[in-house]
Amino acid sequence: MIATGGMGQVWQGLDLRLDRRVAIKVLKAEFSADPTFRQRFHTEAKTTALLNHPGIAGIYDYGETTDAQGMETAYLVMELVQGEPLNAVLGRLGRLSIAQALDMLEQTGRALEVAHAAGVVHRDVKPGNILVTPTGIVKITDFGIAKAVDASPVTKTGMVMGTAQYIAPEQALGEDATSASDVYSLAVVGYEALSGRRPFSGDGALTVAMKHVRDAPDPMPLDLPANVRELIEIGMAKDPSARYGRGGEFADAVAAVRSGQRPPPPIGRAATLNTSGPATGASRVLPPTVVGDPQAGATQRDFHDAGTGYTSARSGEFAVLSEHGGLTTGQKVLAGLGGGALVAAALTAGWLLLQSPGGDDYRVPPVTSTTPPLSTTTQASTKPAPPPVTSSHAPPTTTTTSPPPTTTTTAPPPTTTTTTTTDTTTTDSNASGTTTTRSTGFNPWNPLPQLTPFQNPQLGQP
């Protein structure tokens, strides 16, 4: 036996026909004895089997058999992954480095996007369902299984579906899970990986689940760069429309942060704010941070709404937000991890289901608008600064020297607009004769060091 959990046990098996090692998830008797659950579980397994991505553990087969007592037993045959679940990695290391955590988040987001594009929502994204292989590939397990559990009468007793520590607020309120719910759970995983602790704790699953609905998490460690903290805060927004809508959109935001930029705002997000009431609690706006020369090959997206900042969830103000979709980019090749423990690709899917507390609504986190100042300061640069270009209403003069006489030629008087920086400048001219001198590498905010790929010789080892 490899593992045991709320749904059943996972065993290592041998496929006699294809001569390969597999993982076999055997469901508990209370699930297997329910014909409705078995049918839904079978349907979800067929849907998940259509997902083909290196970051998703494959499903090979589904079957039902009768045990020695004559009871029906359902089982699922899955890919056996050489690797280690992320919760075991965090148990050994405490927390990941920034580069490691962002690598893991981007890979997981890319894999989730494949499912989201096919209309499949995981519903139980957590460290135990994220495997890290010795070659650095992240694989997600237990797709769709949570939905089958959610529909079973066995779980209709006030339990929390999905692990309470990572559940999205809308799931905790009994609403349907969406792709944005998976993004929230993945952002919570990122919070834990970067902080070394979970955002909420409590005496029981119900207490923790309701904290996801009503409370703001403790601030992340200040040793984390501002744009990294901002990324997680956006992903953990209470309102689904205020966070990234799909795994691909979240992965693109992670890629932007890895290249040193601010995370872009969620697609389709409205900037309308309701400020009719005073906000309670101090709002903390994260300062934007960029670097001038993004990492070569990194996926990048321009941040067009630099005047909008994001804060932790606070009560008081409300944000009016629009629905949005997601987008995908090509998967990036990432460095590997060392060592490896043989672990089943099928881990437990989630153990509890929370019913709605009876119509209690929750406040949408405020979005504090802030406009970064124009370039009033100059960053230090190691490049030699060219002499400043000055504006003049007098026509510029070009001097051409040829031996022995000196000829002076006066050009027609164009309008000249000049921007002086301490970095490299280029000059653009348009058809009307207007000349604009602009900076090609000016950074209005303090730069961050570029983040390296995910690699740690300790990861992937038992």
C-alpha positions in Angstrom: 0.0 0.0 0.0 1.3 3.4 -0.9 -1.1 5.8 0.8 -4.5 6.0 2.5 -6.9 8.8 2.7 -10.5 9.9 3.1 -11.7 8.2 -0.1 -9.8 5.0 0.1 -6.4 3.4 -0.3 -3.8 3.6 -3.0 -1.8 0.5 -3.9 1.0 -0.1 -6.3 0.1 -2.6 -8.9 1.4 -4.3 -12.1 -0.4 -4.1 -15.4 0.1 -7.6 -16.7 -0.9 -6.8 -20.2 1.5 -3.9 -20.7 4.0 -4.9 -18.1 4.1 -1.5 -16.3 3.8 -0.3 -12.7 0.5 1.5 -12.0 -1.2 3.1 -9.0 -4.6 1.6 -8.0 -7.0 3.7 -6.0 -9.5 1.5 -4.2 -12.6 3.4 -2.9 -13.9 3.0 0.6 -16.9 0.8 1.1 -19.3 3.7 1.8 -18.5 5.2 -1.6 -18.4 1.9 -3.5 -21.7 0.8 -2.1 -23.5 3.8 -3.5 -24.6 3.1 -7.1 -25.1 6.8 -7.9 -21.7 7.6 -6.7 -20.1 4.8 -8.7 -21.8 6.1 -11.8 -20.7 9.7 -11.3 -17.2 8.6 -10.3 -17.0 6.6 -13.5 -18.2 9.5 -15.6 -15.7 11.9 -14.0 -12.9 9.4 -14.5 -13.7 9.2 -18.3 -13.7 13.0 -18.6 -10.4 13.3 -16.8 -8.8 10.5 -18.9 -9.2 12.8 -21.9 -6.8 15.4 -20.3 -3.4 15.0 -21.9 -0.6 17.1 -20.4 2.7 16.3 -18.7 1.5 18.1 -15.6 -1.5 15.9 -15.2 -1.3 12.3 -13.9 -2.9 10.0 -16.4 -5.9 7.8 -15.8 -5.6 4.4 -17.4 -8.7 2.4 -16.4 -11.8 2.2 -14.2 -13.3 -1.0 -12.8 -15.6 -2.6 -10.3 -15.2 -5.9 -8.6 -16.7 -7.9 -5.7 -14.7 -8.4 -2.5 -14.7 -11.5 -0.3 -17.8 -10.3 1.6 -19.7 -9.9 -1.7 -19.5 -6.1 -1.5 -19.0 -4.0 -4.7 -15.7 -2.3 -4.8 -14.8 0.4 -7.3 -11.2 1.2 -8.3 -9.3 3.5 -10.5 -6.0 2.6 -12.3 -3.7 5.6 -12.6 -0.2 6.6 -13.6 2.4 5.8 -11.0 4.6 8.8 -10.6 8.1 8.8 -9.3 8.1 11.8 -7.0 7.1 13.4 -3.8 3.9 15.2 -2.9 4.4 18.9 -2.2 3.1 18.6 1.4 6.0 16.2 2.1 8.4 18.6 0.5 7.1 21.4 2.7 7.2 19.2 5.7 11.0 18.7 5.1 12.0 22.1 4.0 9.5 24.4 5.8 9.1 26.8 2.9 10.4 27.0 -0.7 12.6 29.7 -2.1 11.0 32.3 -4.2 12.3 30.8 -7.4 11.1 27.3 -6.4 7.7 28.4 -5.3 7.0 30.5 -8.5 8.2 27.7 -10.7 5.8 25.3 -9.0 2.9 27.7 -9.2 3.5 28.4 -12.9 3.7 24.7 -13.8 0.6 23.9 -11.8 -1.3 26.8 -13.4 -0.4 25.6 -16.9 -1.6 22.1 -16.1 -4.9 23.5 -14.6 -5.4 25.5 -17.8 -5.6 22.3 -19.8 -8.4 21.1 -17.6 -10.2 24.5 -17.4 -10.1 24.8 -21.2 -11.9 21.4 -21.3 -14.5 22.5 -18.8 -13.0 20.4 -16.0 -12.6 22.0 -12.5 -10.4 20.2 -10.0 -12.1 21.4 -6.8 -9.5 20.1 -4.5 -6.1 21.8 -5.3 -3.8 21.3 -2.4 -0.2 20.2 -1.7 -1.2 16.6 -1.3 -2.5 16.6 -4.9 0.6 18.2 -6.4 3.5 15.8 -7.0 7.1 16.9 -7.7 9.2 14.5 -9.8 13.0 14.2 -9.6 13.2 15.9 -13.0 11.3 18.9 -11.8 8.0 18.2 -13.4 4.9 19.1 -11.3 2.0 16.7 -11.8 -1.6 17.2 -10.5 -3.6 14.2 -9.4 -7.3 13.5 -8.5 -9.0 15.6 -11.2 -12.7 15.4 -11.1 -12.9 13.0 -8.2 -14.0 15.8 -5.8 -17.1 16.5 -8.0 -18.2 12.9 -7.7 -17.8 13.0 -3.9 -19.7 16.3 -3.8 -22.7 14.7 -5.4 -22.8 11.7 -3.2 -25.3 11.5 -0.3 -22.5 10.1 1.8 -21.1 13.7 2.0 -24.4 15.5 2.6 -23.9 15.7 6.3 -22.4 19.1 6.8 -18.9 18.1 6.0 -16.5 20.3 4.0 -15.7 19.2 0.5 -12.2 19.8 -0.5 -9.5 20.3 2.2 -10.7 23.2 4.4 -7.3 24.8 4.6 -7.4 25.5 0.8 -11.1 25.8 0.0 -12.3 28.8 -2.0 -14.9 31.1 -0.2 -17.6 30.3 -2.8 -17.1 26.6 -2.2 -17.3 27.1 1.6 -20.6 28.8 1.0 -22.0 25.9 -0.9 -21.8 27.5 -4.3 -20.6 25.8 -7.5 -16.8 25.6 -7.9 -15.4 27.3 -11.0 -12.0 27.6 -12.5 -11.5 30.7 -10.4 -12.0 28.4 -7.3 -9.0 26.3 -8.4 -7.0 29.5 -8.8 -7.8 30.5 -5.2 -6.7 27.2 -3.8 -3.5 27.3 -5.8 -2.8 30.8 -4.5 -3.3 29.4 -0.9 -0.7 26.7 -1.8 1.6 29.5 -2.9 1.0 31.4 0.3 2.0 28.3 2.3 5.0 27.5 0.1 6.3 31.1 0.4 5.5 31.8 4.0 6.0 28.4 5.6 2.5 28.5 7.1 -1.1 28.3 6.0 -3.1 31.5 5.9 -5.8 30.3 8.3 -5.9 27.9 11.2 -8.6 26.9 13.6 -10.1 24.2 15.8 -12.0 22.4 13.1 -12.7 22.3 9.3 -15.8 24.5 9.6 -13.9 27.2 11.5 -11.1 27.2 9.0 -13.5 27.2 6.0 -15.4 30.2 7.3 -12.2 32.1 7.8 -11.6 31.8 4.1 -15.0 33.5 3.6 -14.8 36.3 6.2 -11.2 36.9 7.3 -8.1 38.5 5.8 -5.0 36.3 6.0 -2.0 37.4 8.0 0.4 39.5 6.0 3.0 37.5 4.2 6.7 37.8 5.3 8.2 41.1 4.5 11.3 39.5 3.1 9.2 38.5 0.0 9.3 41.0 -2.9 6.3 43.2 -3.1 5.2 41.8 -6.5 5.3 38.3 -5.2 3.0 39.2 -2.3 0.7 41.1 -4.7 0.4 38.0 -6.9 -0.8 35.9 -4.0 -3.2 38.6 -2.8 -4.9 38.8 -6.2 -5.2 35.0 -6.4 -6.7 34.9 -2.9 -9.3 37.6 -3.5 -12.6 36.7 -1.8 -14.7 37.6 -4.9 -14.0 35.2 -7.7 -14.3 38.0 -10.3 -11.5 39.9 -8.5 -9.0 37.1 -9.0 -7.5 35.4 -12.0 -10.2 33.4 -13.7 -8.3 30.4 -15.0 -5.1 28.5 -14.5 -3.5 29.9 -17.6 -4.2 33.5 -16.6 -2.7 32.9 -13.2 0.4 31.1 -14.8 0.9 34.2 -17.0 0.9 36.4 -14.0 3.4 34.2 -12.3 5.6 34.4 -15.4 5.5 38.2 -15.3 6.5 38.2 -11.6 9.3 35.7 -12.4 10.7 38.2 -14.9 10.6 40.9 -12.3 7.3 42.7 -13.3 4.2 43.4 -11.3 1.5 40.9 -11.7 -1.1 42.1 -14.3 -4.6 42.8 -13.2 -7.2 40.1 -13.8 -8.6 40.1 -17.4 -11.8 42.2 -17.7 -11.5 43.6 -14.2 -13.5 46.9 -13.8 -11.9 49.8 -12.0 -15.2 51.1 -10.6 -15.0 51.4 -6.8 -17.8 51.9 -4.3 -16.4 54.2 -1.6 -19.7 55.2 0.0 -18.7 53.9 3.4 -15.5 54.4 5.3 -13.1 51.4 5.2 -12.2 49.8 8.4 -8.7 48.7 9.0 -5.5 50.1 7.4 -5.3 49.4 3.7 -1.9 48.3 2.6 -1.1 49.0 -1.1 1.9 47.0 -2.3 4.5 49.2 -4.1 4.9 48.2 -7.8 8.3 46.7 -8.7 9.8 46.0 -12.2 13.2 45.3 -13.7 14.5 46.8 -16.8 15.8 43.8 -18.6 13.4 40.9 -18.2 14.7 37.3 -18.2 15.2 36.1 -21.8 12.5 33.8 -22.9 10.2 34.5 -20.0 6.5 35.1 -20.8 5.7 38.7 -20.3 2.6 40.9 -20.4 2.5 44.6 -20.2 0.9 46.1 -17.1 -1.4 48.8 -18.6 -3.3 49.7 -15.4 -0.4 50.9 -13.3 -2.7 53.1 -11.3 -4.5 50.2 -9.6 -3.1 48.5 -6.5 -4.5 45.5 -4.7 -4.9 45.1 -0.9 -5.7 42.3 1.4 -9.3 41.6 2.0 -10.8 44.3 4.2 -14.3 45.2 5.3 -15.9 48.5 4.4 -15.3 49.3 0.7 -16.7 47.3 -2.1 -15.4 46.7 -5.6 -17.6 46.4 -8.6 -16.0 43.8 -10.8 -16.8 42.2 -14.1 -16.6 38.6 -15.3 -13.6 37.5 -17.2 -12.0 34.6 -19.0 -8.5 33.3 -19.2 -5.7 32.7 -21.6 -2.9 30.3 -22.1 0.8 30.5 -23.2 3.3 27.8 -24.0 4.6 25.7 -21.2 8.1 26.6 -20.1 11.0 24.1 -19.7 12.1 24.1 -16.1 15.1 22.7 -14.3 14.8 19.5 -12.3 14.9 18.4 -8.7 17.3 15.8 -7.4 16.5 12.4 -6.0 13.0 10.8 -5.8 10.7 8.7 -3.7 8.2 6.4 -5.4 4.7 7.8 -4.8 1.4 7.1 -6.4 0.0 9.7 -8.7 -3.4 9.1 -7.1 -3.6 10.7 -3.7 -6.7 11.3 -1.6 -9.3 13.7 -3.1 -10.7 15.7 -0.1 -12.7 14.6 2.9 -15.4 17.1 3.9 -18.3 19.1 2.4 -19.5 22.3 3.9 -23.1 23.4 3.4 -24.0 27.0 3.0 -24.4 28.7 6.3 -27.9 29.9 5.3 -27.6 32.9 3.1 -24.9 34.7 4.9 -23.1 36.8 2.3 -19.5 37.9 2.4 -17.9 41.2 1.6 -15.9 41.7 -1.5 -12.3 42.8 -0.8 -11.7 46.4 -1.5 -9.4 47.4 -4.3 -7.4 50.5 -3.4 -6.5 52.7 -6.3 -3.2 54.3 -6.3 -1.3 56.0 -9.0 2.5 55.5 -9.0 4.4 58.8 -9.2 5.9 59.9 -12.5 9.6 59.6 -12.8 10.7 62.1 -10.3 13.8 60.1 -9.2 16.5 58.5 -11.1 17.7 54.9 -10.5 21.4 54.4 -10.4 22.8 52.8 -13.6 26.0 51.1 -14.4 25.7 52.3 -18.0 27.4 55.6 -18.9 24.8 58.3 -19.1 24.7 60.2 -22.3 24.7 64.0 -22.1 21.1 65.3 -21.6 19.3 66.5 -24.7 17.8 69.9 -24.3 14.7 71.4 -25.8 15.1 74.6 -27.8 12.8 76.6 -30.0 15.8 77.6 -32.1 16.4 75.3 -35.1 19.0 72.6 -34.3 22.3 73.0 -36.1 24.2 70.1 -37.7 27.9 70.7 -38.3 29.7 68.8 -41.0 33.4 69.0 -41.1 35.5 68.3 -44.2 39.1 69.3 -44.7 40.0 72.0 -45.2 36.8 74.2 -45.2 34.0 73.9 -42.6 30.4 73.9 -43.9 27.5 74.6 -41.6 24.1 73.4 -42.7 20.9 74.5 -41.0 17.9 72.1 -41.0 14.3 73.3 -41.0 13.1 74.1 -37.5 11.2 70.9 -36.2 9.4 70.8 -33.0 11.5 68.9 -30.4 10.2 67.1 -27.4 12.9 65.8 -25.0 12.8 63.3 -22.1 16.1 63.1 -20.2 17.0 60.0 -18.2 20.1 58.4 -16.9 19.7 55.4 -19.1 20.1 54.7 -22.8 17.9 56.9 -25.0 16.6 56.5 -28.5 15.1 59.1 -30.9 11.9 58.5 -32.9 10.7 60.8 -35.7 7.3 60.9 -37.3 6.1 62.2 -40.7 5.3 65.6 -39.3 8.8 66.2 -38.2 8.2 65.7 -34.5 11.2 64.2 -32.8 10.8 62.3 -29.5 13.7 61.2 -27.4 12.7 58.4 -25.0 14.3 56.1 -22.5 14.6 52.4 -23.4 15.5 51.1 -20.0 14.1 53.5 -17.4 12.6 51.9 -14.3 10.4 54.1 -12.2 10.5 51.6 -9.3 13.2 49.8 -7.5 14.3 46.7 -9.5 14.1 43.1 -8.3 16.7 40.5 -9.0 15.8 38.1 -11.8 14.5 34.8 -10.6 16.3 31.6 -11.5 14.6 28.3 -12.5 13.3 25.8 -9.9 16.2 23.7 -8.7 17.1 22.3 -5.3 19.0 19.1 -4.8 17.0 18.4 -1.6 13.6 18.4 -3.4 12.2 15.1 -4.5 14.2 13.1 -1.9 12.4 11.2 0.9 
